[in-house]
Amino acid sequence: MLIAVVGDSTLDVTVGPPGPISAGDARAQISMGPGGQGANIAVRLARAGARVRLVAPLADDPAGRVLRGHLETDAVEVVALPAQRTSIVVVLLWGSRGERMMLSDRVSADGDLATALAGCDWVHVSGYLLRDPAEAQRVVTALHAAAIDRVSVAGGSFAGWADAASARDAIAETGACLIIVNREEAGLLAGGPTRTAEEAAPALGTAERLAVVTDGERGSAAAGGSIGPTLAQGAAVNRRPTVDTTGAGDAFTASLLASLAPTWPPGAEAVAAALERASVAGAAATTVIGAQSTADADPAELGG
C-alpha cells in the first residue's frame, strides 16, 4: 500500500543544553538536521518498509535541497508544494530529561494537494496543518477530491481552544478513522481537561474512529473502533538517558501506522501489540539528539 503523509519538512537547528551562562555569552551544543512532523513520520515509515509519499511545502533553496537529500536517502517519495522559503525550526534543549522548546517558522501548505494525493491508499495528516481554518479547509477539500477512504490525523501542539476547534472540525469532515494525540491535545479536542490517557481516549474514540492518546512516561491508551474496552499501555523504560524528546511522538505515530494501516481495521490484540511497539519506538527516539536520528545502541538498552 502507498501511504501519503501531509505535513511539514523543516530544517531543525538544535541548541543546547547550554553551559554556564555569562554576560552576553554561553557555550552550547548546536547542530542542524532534518525535522518537521510530516517528514519525521514519513522517514520512519519508510525505514519500517512502507511505501511513503511526503507532501510538504519545500522551496528550492539551500535548506530545501538539504532536506530533499535526506528524504531521498530514506527512499521517501517527495511531492514538494510551492513555498517561498523552506520551514525552519529552532529547538532549545535544557534540563536532564530532554526538555525542549520549539521556535517555529513554518510555511503553510498550498498548491494542488488533491493531485499530490492521487493513487494513495492511506493519508496521514499532520495536526499542524489543521490549526488554521483556511489551511485545514484546503486539506479537507483535497482529501475529498482525491476520494481518500482511510485518513489518520496526528496532534499539532494546539495553542488553545481556537486551534483545537479548527482541528476538531477538520477531523470530523475528513472522517478520520485514526487519531493520535497527546493528553493535553485530547483535552482541547474533547472540550475539557482529562487526567489520564485512559480517560481521554474514550472521549475521542467512536465506533468508526480509533483514538490513541499518549501521556509521556505514563504510557498510552486506545479506545473506539472495534477493539472493545479501552486498552492501556505502560511507557517503555530506557536504560539510556533521555537527551532530546523532539520527534518522540512522531516515532510513536510512525510505528503505530506501520503496524495498523496495512490490515485495517485492527482488532484489540493487534492494537495492543502496536501500542507496545510504538512505546518502544517513541522511547528510543529520546536517547539521541535530532528528530530523525536513530539510536545505535543495543536494542536491549532501548525501551526494555
C-alpha positions as CSV (number, residue, x, y, z in Angstrom):
1,M,0.0,0.0,0.0
2,L,1.0,3.6,-0.6
3,I,0.8,5.9,2.5
4,A,0.9,9.7,1.9
5,V,2.0,12.0,4.8
6,V,0.8,15.6,4.5
7,G,2.8,17.8,6.8
8,D,6.0,19.8,7.3
9,S,9.6,19.2,6.3
10,T,11.8,21.5,8.3
11,L,15.4,22.3,8.9
12,D,15.9,21.9,12.6
13,V,18.6,23.9,14.4
14,T,19.0,22.3,17.8
15,V,20.6,24.4,20.5
16,G,21.7,23.1,23.9
17,P,21.8,22.2,26.5
18,P,23.7,25.4,27.4
19,G,26.7,25.5,29.6
20,P,27.2,28.2,32.3
21,I,25.9,31.5,31.1
22,S,28.0,34.6,31.5
23,A,27.2,38.2,30.5
24,G,26.2,38.0,26.8
25,D,27.8,34.7,26.1
26,A,27.2,31.0,26.7
27,R,28.6,27.7,25.4
28,A,26.1,25.3,23.9
29,Q,26.0,22.3,21.6
30,I,24.5,23.4,18.3
31,S,23.5,21.0,15.4
32,M,21.4,21.1,12.3
33,G,19.3,18.2,10.8
34,P,16.1,17.3,9.2
35,G,12.8,17.6,11.1
36,G,9.1,18.5,10.7
37,Q,6.3,16.3,11.9
38,G,5.3,15.2,8.4
39,A,8.9,14.3,7.4
40,N,9.7,12.7,10.7
41,I,6.7,10.3,10.3
42,A,7.4,9.7,6.6
43,V,11.0,8.8,7.2
44,R,10.3,6.4,10.0
45,L,7.5,4.8,8.0
46,A,10.0,4.3,5.1
47,R,12.6,2.8,7.4
48,A,9.9,0.3,8.6
49,G,9.5,-0.8,5.0
50,A,6.4,1.1,4.0
51,R,5.9,2.9,0.6
52,V,5.7,6.5,1.5
53,R,4.9,9.8,-0.2
54,L,5.6,13.0,1.6
55,V,3.5,16.0,0.6
56,A,5.1,19.1,2.1
57,P,6.0,22.7,1.3
58,L,9.6,22.8,0.2
59,A,11.4,25.7,-1.5
60,D,14.3,25.4,-4.0
61,D,16.7,27.0,-1.5
62,P,19.7,25.7,0.4
63,A,17.6,24.3,3.3
64,G,15.1,22.7,0.9
65,R,17.9,21.0,-1.1
66,V,19.5,19.6,2.1
67,L,16.1,18.2,3.2
68,R,15.4,16.6,-0.2
69,G,18.7,14.9,0.0
70,H,17.9,13.4,3.4
71,L,14.4,12.3,2.2
72,E,15.9,10.6,-0.9
73,T,18.4,8.8,1.2
74,D,15.5,7.2,3.2
75,A,13.6,6.3,0.0
76,V,10.7,8.7,0.6
77,E,8.9,9.9,-2.5
78,V,8.6,13.7,-2.2
79,V,5.9,15.9,-3.7
80,A,7.0,19.5,-3.0
81,L,4.3,22.0,-2.6
82,P,5.2,25.6,-3.7
83,A,6.9,27.6,-1.0
84,Q,8.8,30.9,-1.0
85,R,11.2,29.5,1.7
86,T,11.7,26.3,3.5
87,S,10.4,26.0,7.0
88,I,13.0,26.3,9.8
89,V,12.6,25.3,13.5
90,V,14.9,26.2,16.4
91,V,14.9,23.6,19.1
92,L,16.1,24.8,22.5
93,L,17.1,21.9,24.9
94,W,17.6,22.2,28.6
95,G,17.5,20.1,31.7
96,S,18.4,16.5,32.3
97,R,15.3,14.9,30.7
98,G,15.5,16.3,27.2
99,E,13.0,19.1,27.8
100,R,12.7,21.4,24.8
101,M,11.0,24.5,23.4
102,M,10.5,24.9,19.7
103,L,10.6,28.2,17.8
104,S,8.9,27.6,14.5
105,D,8.9,29.5,11.3
106,R,6.7,27.2,9.2
107,V,5.3,27.7,5.7
108,S,1.6,26.7,5.2
109,A,0.6,24.0,2.8
110,D,-0.7,25.3,-0.5
111,G,-0.9,24.2,-4.1
112,D,-2.6,21.2,-5.7
113,L,-3.0,18.8,-2.8
114,A,-5.6,16.6,-4.5
115,T,-3.3,15.7,-7.3
116,A,-0.4,15.1,-4.9
117,L,-2.6,12.5,-3.1
118,A,-3.8,10.7,-6.2
119,G,-3.3,6.9,-6.0
120,C,-2.7,6.8,-2.3
121,D,-4.3,4.1,-0.1
122,W,-3.9,6.0,3.2
123,V,-3.3,9.6,4.0
124,H,-1.9,10.7,7.3
125,V,-2.3,14.4,8.1
126,S,-0.2,16.4,10.5
127,G,-2.2,18.3,13.0
128,Y,-0.1,21.4,12.4
129,L,-1.9,21.9,9.1
130,L,-5.3,21.8,10.9
131,R,-4.8,24.7,13.4
132,D,-5.6,27.4,10.8
133,P,-9.2,27.1,9.4
134,A,-8.1,28.2,5.8
135,E,-5.2,25.7,5.7
136,A,-7.4,23.0,7.2
137,Q,-10.1,23.5,4.6
138,R,-7.6,23.1,1.8
139,V,-6.6,19.8,3.3
140,V,-10.2,18.6,3.7
141,T,-11.1,19.7,0.2
142,A,-8.1,17.8,-1.3
143,L,-8.9,14.6,0.6
144,H,-12.5,14.7,-0.7
145,A,-11.4,15.4,-4.2
146,A,-8.9,12.6,-4.1
147,A,-11.5,10.2,-2.7
148,I,-9.3,9.0,0.1
149,D,-11.0,6.4,2.2
150,R,-8.5,6.0,5.0
151,V,-7.3,9.1,6.9
152,S,-5.4,9.4,10.1
153,V,-4.5,12.6,12.0
154,A,-1.8,13.4,14.5
155,G,-1.8,16.2,17.1
156,G,-0.4,19.6,16.3
157,S,0.6,21.2,19.6
158,F,-2.6,23.2,19.6
159,A,-2.1,26.6,21.2
160,G,-5.6,26.8,22.6
161,W,-9.3,26.3,22.0
162,A,-9.3,28.1,18.7
163,D,-6.6,25.8,17.2
164,A,-8.3,22.7,18.6
165,A,-11.8,23.8,17.3
166,S,-10.3,24.1,13.8
167,A,-8.7,20.7,14.0
168,R,-11.8,19.1,15.5
169,D,-14.0,20.3,12.6
170,A,-11.4,19.1,10.1
171,I,-11.1,15.7,11.7
172,A,-14.9,15.3,11.5
173,E,-15.0,16.5,7.9
174,T,-12.3,14.1,6.8
175,G,-14.0,11.1,8.5
176,A,-10.6,10.2,10.1
177,C,-10.5,6.6,11.2
178,L,-7.5,7.1,13.4
179,I,-6.3,10.0,15.5
180,I,-3.1,10.1,17.6
181,V,-2.8,12.9,20.1
182,N,-1.2,13.6,23.5
183,R,-3.3,14.0,26.6
184,E,-3.3,17.8,26.5
185,E,-4.4,17.9,22.9
186,A,-7.1,15.3,23.7
187,G,-8.5,17.6,26.4
188,L,-8.7,20.5,24.0
189,L,-10.3,18.4,21.3
190,A,-12.8,16.9,23.8
191,G,-13.7,20.3,25.2
192,G,-12.3,19.8,28.7
193,P,-9.2,18.7,30.6
194,T,-8.5,15.0,31.1
195,R,-6.5,13.5,33.9
196,T,-5.2,10.4,32.1
197,A,-4.8,8.8,28.7
198,E,-7.3,6.2,29.7
199,E,-9.8,8.9,30.5
200,A,-9.1,10.9,27.3
201,A,-9.2,8.1,24.7
202,P,-12.9,7.2,25.1
203,A,-13.8,10.9,24.9
204,L,-12.4,10.9,21.3
205,G,-13.0,7.4,20.0
206,T,-16.2,6.4,18.2
207,A,-17.5,3.3,16.5
208,E,-15.8,4.5,13.3
209,R,-12.7,6.0,14.8
210,L,-9.8,4.6,16.9
211,A,-8.4,7.2,19.2
212,V,-4.9,6.8,20.6
213,V,-3.8,9.1,23.4
214,T,-0.2,9.4,24.7
215,D,0.9,10.7,28.1
216,G,4.7,10.6,28.1
217,E,6.1,8.5,30.9
218,R,2.6,7.5,32.0
219,G,2.1,5.5,28.8
220,S,-0.8,5.5,26.3
221,A,-4.3,4.3,25.7
222,A,-6.6,3.5,22.8
223,A,-10.4,3.4,22.5
224,G,-13.1,3.3,19.8
225,G,-13.3,1.3,16.6
226,S,-13.9,-2.4,17.1
227,I,-11.4,-3.0,20.0
228,G,-14.0,-3.2,22.8
229,P,-12.9,-1.8,26.2
230,T,-10.2,0.8,26.4
231,L,-6.7,-0.5,26.1
232,A,-3.9,0.9,28.2
233,Q,-0.1,0.5,27.6
234,G,2.6,1.4,30.0
235,A,5.5,3.5,28.8
236,A,8.7,1.8,27.7
237,V,11.7,2.4,30.1
238,N,15.0,3.2,28.5
239,R,18.3,2.1,30.1
240,R,19.9,5.1,28.4
241,P,19.4,8.7,29.4
242,T,16.8,10.9,27.7
243,V,18.6,13.7,25.9
244,D,16.0,15.1,23.4
245,T,12.3,14.5,23.3
246,T,11.9,16.1,19.8
247,G,10.3,13.7,17.4
248,A,9.5,11.1,20.0
249,G,5.8,11.4,19.4
250,D,6.4,11.2,15.6
251,A,8.4,7.9,16.1
252,F,5.4,6.6,18.1
253,T,3.0,7.6,15.4
254,A,5.0,6.1,12.6
255,S,5.4,2.8,14.4
256,L,1.7,2.7,15.1
257,L,0.8,3.4,11.5
258,A,3.3,0.8,10.2
259,S,1.6,-1.8,12.4
260,L,-2.0,-0.9,11.9
261,A,-2.6,0.6,8.4
262,P,-1.8,-2.5,6.3
263,T,-4.5,-4.6,7.9
264,W,-7.1,-2.0,8.9
265,P,-9.4,-2.3,10.8
266,P,-7.5,-3.9,13.6
267,G,-8.8,-6.0,16.5
268,A,-7.9,-5.5,20.1
269,E,-4.9,-7.8,20.1
270,A,-3.4,-6.0,17.1
271,V,-3.9,-2.6,18.7
272,A,-2.3,-3.8,22.0
273,A,0.7,-5.2,20.2
274,A,1.0,-2.0,18.1
275,L,0.9,0.2,21.2
276,E,3.7,-1.8,22.8
277,R,5.9,-1.5,19.7
278,A,5.1,2.3,19.4
279,S,6.0,2.9,23.0
280,V,9.4,1.3,22.5
281,A,10.0,3.4,19.3
282,G,9.0,6.6,21.0
283,A,11.2,6.0,24.0
284,A,14.2,5.0,21.8
285,A,13.9,8.3,19.9
286,T,14.5,10.3,23.1
287,T,18.0,8.8,23.5
288,V,19.6,10.7,20.6
289,I,19.6,14.3,19.5
290,G,17.7,15.1,16.3
291,A,14.1,14.3,15.3
292,Q,15.0,11.7,12.7
293,S,18.1,10.3,14.4
294,T,18.3,6.6,15.2
295,A,19.7,5.0,18.3
296,D,22.8,2.9,17.6
297,A,22.9,1.1,21.0
298,D,22.0,-2.5,21.8
299,P,18.2,-2.8,21.4
300,A,18.1,-4.3,24.9
301,E,19.0,-0.8,26.2
302,L,16.1,0.9,24.4
303,G,12.6,0.5,25.7
304,G,13.4,-2.6,27.7
